[in-house]
């Protein structure tokens, strides 16, 4: 494996195909939730301005969202790592 493949986690073609498939699936889920790309960009912009305007008071607000996301992301990551160990 060369440096680019190691960085990307596989050949560029395979990674591109995986990203297209995952993007399509996430797009379906976000559409079902009624979200649009512009709403996501607007929410990110609002997040930046809230942090900027609130200063250090935003740290607690960010921490709450971090914990909310971590409750989902960390278990999924652990499961995926365990499944990948079985493949090796």
Secondary structure, 3 states (H helix, E strand, C coil): CCHHHHHHCCCHHHHHHHHHHHHHHHHHHHHHCCCCHHHHHHHHHHHHHHHHHHHHHHHHHHHHHHHHHHHHHHHHHHHHHHHHHHHC
